[in-house]
Amino acid sequence: MIREVIFRLLKPKIYAELLESRKRKYSFKFYGGDTNKKDIQSLLKHAKENSPYYRVLLENFDDAVDLKIIPLLTKAKIKENRDTILSEKKHDLLNAMENSTSGSSGEACYFYSDIRGGRDARAYRGDEYVKGYSFLNKQLIFWGAERDILHKKSLKSFFHKYIYQQQTLSTYNLKADDLHEYVEIINKYKPVTIVGYPSALQFIGKDIVNKNVQLTHTPKGIITSGEMLYDEQRKVIESAFNAPVYNRYGCREFGHIANECEAHDGYHYNADDLIIEIIDNDGNPCKVGDVGQIVITDLKNYTFPMIRYVIGDMGMVSEEHSCKCGSSLPKFNSVIGRSFDIVHGVNGNKVSGSFWTLSFRDSVLGVESFQIRQDKDYSLTVNIKTNTLFTMKEEEKIKLLIEDKLGDNHVEIFVVEQLEKSPTGKFKWIHSELNK
Ligand SMILES: [Zn+2]
């Protein structure tokens, strides 16, 4: 195919890495011993030799050290040591791309990505978990982060549109008036996959379900990303687009981390590129089935070594089992919760997103959408968008539901016209300051 030849000529390293990573998807041996040992040792050796921060940190460790005893890297440490974590090697600097993530407080944390293939190849391979899709097939992306929306006349935009066959539409200020136009674009462009934030796809999906617009094209799969995906949203999106949802888990720091496959039973994570540990509050490895902090080491970022980085999300690793999709990459066995999604009760209970979605759906009338904010003193602010079914009686019900589950937290409920989005256009349903 001509586009593949052009891609190969323009991005030879990424192309080669993609071919290799596709092979590893089916041949990778994760369980039983010295997985990635050589890769870990060369990363540590490189970091110690070329990054001033790691030169000091790893001074007393030899290259064969067990990764698990190296101190953790946090966002705060990156902020303090950004310039000294960066490799001094000229060749690494040539491959550095400045990147940033918004921390829990919304304050940006700057770091560098390595553009030598690993990150991009994992993204392309990850999307291929959608049955019937392969890289360079048509993909329509509904994205909220303005910084990712390419300027229409740029060379990069041309490249994405005609070589990658990707079209990106902004959902940053998605309004009811845009929906008709967006569905027209799907019908005309006929993408094999559609990618988007769950909240945006749910918004578009509801209009299709309500038959305000007619979707005539059926994609092979819908890839949700960027926010927590709730069961309710998955149902709306699958029914609207008449296609299965493949949720993916990623972040600015590492790009794609894990993808749902056609089995829809957990998330294959990129264990060939990323060392993922799940640790408890004392820093010890969690047992199978326990939920803990996710800690990641990127084996492909030599520009800005991220060794044992605490990403701020919670996860649970499954026992060894083969997957019917054929991938031999290991899995997280449950939906991964952002740690900021956990709301704490004064009675000691902790509740995650599904408590709220189920309560508002099954027990209260008239709530169309909601946002929960928890302050450090445990108090809760509940912002809701309502319809005509909502009354004072329903407001009392919400307070009782919360009291029943979380105890006597101070609760304030506000009916609002518009719910807030983050500066990157993501919709955060739940945020607790107690998770900081
Ligand atoms: Zn699978």
Residues whose N, C-alpha, C, O or C-beta is under 5 A from the ligand:
A	BS01	ZN	C261 A263 C323 K324 C325 S327
